[in-house]
Amino acid sequence: MRRYRGRTFGLELLMIGVALVVGFPLYVLVNLAVRAPSDTSSPIRPTTSPTLDNFTQAWQQGALGGALLNSVVVTAVSVVIVLAVSSFAAYPLARATARWSRGLFLLIMLGLVLPFQLAALPLYQTMRDLGLLGTPWALILFYSGLQVPFTTFLYVGFLRALPRDFEDAALIDGCTPTQGFRYVVFPMLKPITVTALVLNAVSVWNDFFTPLLYLSGSAQQTMPVAIAGFVGQYVTDWNLVFAALVISIVPILAVYFALQRSIINGFAGGLKG
Amino acid sequence: MTMIDQRPDRAGVAPARRRVTPPGGRLHTTPPWWFAAPAMVLFAFVVLLPSARGVYYAFTDWDGLNPVYSLVGLDNFTAMVRDPDAVQAIWHTLLIAVAITIIQNGLGLVLALGVNSTIKSRNVLRVFLFAPAVVTPIVTAYLWRNLLGPDGAVNSLLGAVGLASWQQDWLGDPGLALWSIVGVIVWQFAGYSMVIFLAGLQSVPKEIYEAADIDGAGPVRRFWSVIRPLLAPAFTINLMLSIIGGIKLFDQVYALTGGGPGHATDTLSTLIYKDAFTLGEFGYSIALAVVLTIIVAIASTGQYVVLSRNERAAS
């Protein structure tokens, strides 16, 4: 129907132009990260004698390895917990029509509206009383609860559109409800699980406010807080800072480009959820 | 669901817990309520109870440490009205949210239409333009803090293409800093809006485009009368995400300007953080968080009502 014409070519050039504008900051980022501090030429001029010194220095001085590990652990554990408890909760919430079920669902939906800034300060006090401040456990606990409303919302929407015949058959065949969920329902939830996994992992990994509150002053940092601390310390040495920024971006972009189809579909999947 | 209640042997028989499939009927068993218990416990512990306590603290003079504090009624809220920093922060929060919502989604829609064409680079562009959206906001904000500096790459680029007169102190000029922050967020998340719109566009059946072509609709008419109504769900999601994200904005302001110069870019979230952790005014800070909650609640319910009416009108 629609062929490649002169106008299409014009659009192609225009879109590539937009992409260049969007990519410009990333070019400068890499360009300055491989530049020696003694080189003071314009930031947009390609670096003539690139070096990797900034990277080794940033890696060692910023303790970025430990931060990376913390981020991986916190993200993985929180996301697994959130997906498990939310899908489990969504099952009766989507199926039961009793009053308690609607009440609980509305209560959880309330959590979509409450900004975490409201809970963050009183919870800070609780975490302190429990001795969790400064440990990754505070973050894992926090995300495991914070992400419940959104994740449950996704699962309930998906479950309501799913026919009940399979689970009914499983129950008639003698499955307990738990087995029915584990072996029949949960596998059918895979598409929405991928969406929930992607959205939760990105928001937990990128969160800055919570670890800034709950981990401040401790040696256990996640990547965003470690980067903020690093910038505060080396703010005059931007080449070093840029190397640290590159180090923090590379793992994310590597995962993104490797799994881009699932990730983009995951983000767009909220549309159908 | 009503089938279970209509079991013929209900009356007179002891309420046996045996599952009996009525002849020709279907059995629906409801999963037990306790499946929801682990999620509810976590949610209550992390969100519900602290939020409720937060609302209570908003009416106290608690400093966050001292176990002794007293109820002060509406003092925190009346102090807020008289505090020019707080009034300004509320205004900045609303301004940023509205600006991001309009610009990011406008741009995202244009990009989506561009990528949804027959251009050869469409798949590469889609992946590339979305990439900034997955990168940690605090990291991109620090990157931009350098780029937007007086000797940064943006000014260098303007100089190199002969637009030296456009050079600015993007983050140091109080009248400009807020817009620079908006620009950084749009740069990062326009691709996000694009992906949502694109999913909407791709769900439009090809026949509809063909029918519009045959009926002689030009590109503008085709977009406005045919595509736009079908994008209603994508609009709902995008507007919700960007307005709520804009209202809660913290990371980018913290990294780019720290709320400065002066208080020129403070938002409710940065002020909440500063009042609680540098000034020790927990009660006042939480009162600000209550105001933030009210704004989010009004914005999301208002938007939900308007947009779902549009969605219904479109379908």
Interface residues (C-beta under 8 A of the other chain):
Chain A: M1 R2 R3 Y4 T8 L11 E12 L14 M15 I16 V18 A19 V22 G23 F24 P25 V28 L29 L32 S42 P43 I44 I81 A84 V85 S86 F88 A89 Y91 P92 L93 R95 A96 T97 A98 W100 S101 L104 L107 I108 L110 G111 L112 V113 L114 P115 F116 Q117 L118 A119 A120 L121 P122 L123 Y124 Q125 T126 L141 F142 S144 G145 L146 V148 P149 T152 R164 D168 L171 I172 P177 G180 F181 V202 W205 N206 F208 F209 L212 L213 M223 P224 I227 A228 V231 W238 V241 F242 L245 S248 I249 I252 L253 Y256 F257 Q260 I263 I264 F267 A268 G270 L271
Chain B: M1 R19 T21 R26 L27 H28 T29 T30 P31 P32 W33 F35 A36 A37 P38 A39 M40 L42 F43 A44 F45 V46 V47 L48 P50 S51 R53 G54 V55 Y57 G64 L111 G114 V115 S117 T118 I119 K120 S121 L125 R126 V127 F128 L129 F130 A131 P132 A133 V134 V135 T136 P137 I138 V139 T140 Y142 L143 W144 N146 L147 D151 G152 A153 S156 L157 A160 W187 G191 Y192 V195 I196 L198 A199 G200 K206 Y209 E210 D213 P233 A234 I237 I247 K248 F250 D251 Y254 A255 L268 S269 I272 Y273 A276 F277 F282 S285 I286 A289 V290 L292 T293 V296 A297 S300 T301
